[in-house]
Amino acid sequence: MSDWEIEIPENAPECDPAVEAIEARLEASSDRMVSAQQAMRAAERELSSLVKEAVAAGVPVPKVAALSRVTTDDVRRVLEMGGLY
């Protein structure tokens, strides 16, 4: 047998149902996390855009902060840097 050949047994080892269940849960959890991250990024972009629009329309920064449930520092960060983060 050379170094690159793999010996495959005729009978595959039995799978542990508990391990398979954990693997499935890990995969599902990871998928949910990716979806949540994508939703958060989209919400942050939308909120940043609305904050800029509100300030440009003349809404006072404290009111923008209160309506968007962020701090006035967050509003200023959006205006200076373009986003909350």
Secondary structure as UniProt FT lines:
FT   TURN            3..4
FT   HELIX           17..56
FT   TURN            57..58
FT   HELIX           61..68
FT   HELIX           72..81
//
